Amino acid sequence: MSGQLNSYEGEDDDVPTLLDSTSNSDDPQTLTPRASNLGASENESAPLPRVPLTIITGFLGAGKSTLLQYILTEQHGYRIAVIMNEFGDSADIESRSINVSSGGESNATLSEEFLEVPNGCMCCSVKDLGVAAIENLMKKRGRFDYILLETTGLADPGPIASMFWQNEDFGESISLDGVVCLFDAVFGLEQLEKDRASGEVGECQRQVACADVILLNKSDLVSSEQLEKTEAALRALNTAVPIHRTVRGHVDDLRTVIALNAYGSSPPTIVSDTTTPALHSAEHDGGHDHGHEHAHAHALRGVTSLLFSLPRALSPSQMERFDEWIRTLVWEGRLSNESTDGDEPTMEILRCKGIFSTSDGAVHTLQGVRTLYEVRELGRGDAVKKEVEEDGRLVLIGSGLDEDKIERSLHQVLST
Ligand SMILES: Nc1nc2c(ncn2[C@@H]2O[C@H](COP(=O)(O)OP(=O)(O)OP(=O)(O)O)[C@@H](O)[C@H]2O)c(=O)[nH]1
């Protein structure tokens, strides 16, 4: 069983941050990584910073390569290595199309070859996710300062995210920045329907569930009604994720998709869905205002997304109980204060995130992908106070989640 990720002690200062190039206000897309990250290899004595890695996922044909190509050709100032978890002939086609900007080199064999594209990006294609392939790539550390990893359209990004998040093989050299999911505005809903009909949790659902940001792509090809319908379906799977409508993956600001630092010191982005009324348990509807957990819940058969509010300023004992509760849920798929009557646990958490404050004035974040999770202190005092102005929030996304049971259990655990 995977362990809790409380061991991380590193400073996030080594994670490149996209800074506005405010000196060039005419070109808001021009972004510059922190100078200290560039040319790190030139100063042999300085430790190399961890390289942020963004996972680009999405179902077959959703526009992953198109987004990749768009990012590579934008002026962001990063030297990017690309890992493509593709198989078969399509890998060659993809490699060539991604590097069209390298002009005459378009027929070159790209595996482990670095090509410089006009905006200064270094492109390197690694065609599988084998540990050896990534280790090989990391031998060239210092020649690139960002990694984009495109999964196959049929991949579940959860295990890939887990592999890069505090993994002992890569924890020192790579930091997981975020999971970007391309969702096809034309065919995506149909695919979700198919997933649903199968009765299993399909890849398309897992990709949405795991996303830190979703690009609802090909929005030029469908009506606004279709876009709204699709957004509602996406919210059903991942209640609090930011969703952007895009054409060919174009975003107003590249920071929408890269340098999110979603697993680092930044507070998780939890978008409140104001379009759906809160679902209250019978207990709440009975007129009691507990002032604690209220759930926004959405469910598609298979995957449920729940959004809870947490009480302000958890006491040390509440914090301790909450920690045990979340650990039991994430690791064992059960509620720590509920008996399973000997039954096998049926809940599986695919993704969880949260932000809450404690009575000592600290603000904490929770991040989890499948059985890996960490609770970390974001800071304390005025600097972080604005992050939790009201109650804290907790998002749980997974299969087999019984919202009433979970809400009741959480309420009991947090009641003083
Ligand atoms: N009209 C339109 N076409 C798009 C858009 N995004 C991508 N496409 C086209 O859709 C097709 C598939 O895009 P890709 O970027 O190859 O999709 P992918 O997710 O990488 O595909 P796989 O790797 O096969 O899973 C290509 O022909 C793109 O040019 C968009 O927003 N609008």
The ligand as a Gaussian input file, in Angstrom:
#p B3LYP/6-31G(d) Opt

LIG

0 1
 N      -12.023000      22.168000     -35.395000
 C      -11.174000      21.802000     -34.464000
 N      -10.323000      20.778000     -34.669000
 C       -9.467000      20.424000     -33.690000
 C       -9.423000      21.126000     -32.459000
 N       -8.466000      20.568000     -31.690000
 C       -7.920000      19.567000     -32.409000
 N       -8.513000      19.488000     -33.622000
 C       -8.258000      18.491000     -34.651000
 O       -8.663000      17.231000     -34.152000
 C       -7.826000      16.195000     -34.622000
 C       -7.263000      15.391000     -33.465000
 O       -6.398000      16.240000     -32.719000
 P       -5.105000      15.683000     -31.972000
 O       -4.429000      16.837000     -31.347000
 O       -4.293000      14.826000     -32.860000
 O       -5.794000      14.773000     -30.885000
 P       -5.083000      13.776000     -29.850000
 O       -5.846000      13.856000     -28.580000
 O       -3.623000      14.045000     -29.779000
 O       -5.337000      12.402000     -30.569000
 P       -4.778000      10.938000     -30.141000
 O       -3.332000      11.089000     -29.839000
 O       -5.049000      10.087000     -31.326000
 O       -5.563000      10.487000     -28.961000
 C       -6.765000      16.867000     -35.459000
 O       -7.151000      16.808000     -36.794000
 C       -6.785000      18.321000     -34.969000
 O       -6.372000      19.234000     -35.959000
 C      -10.338000      22.215000     -32.247000
 O      -10.420000      22.852000     -31.186000
 N      -11.195000      22.498000     -33.285000

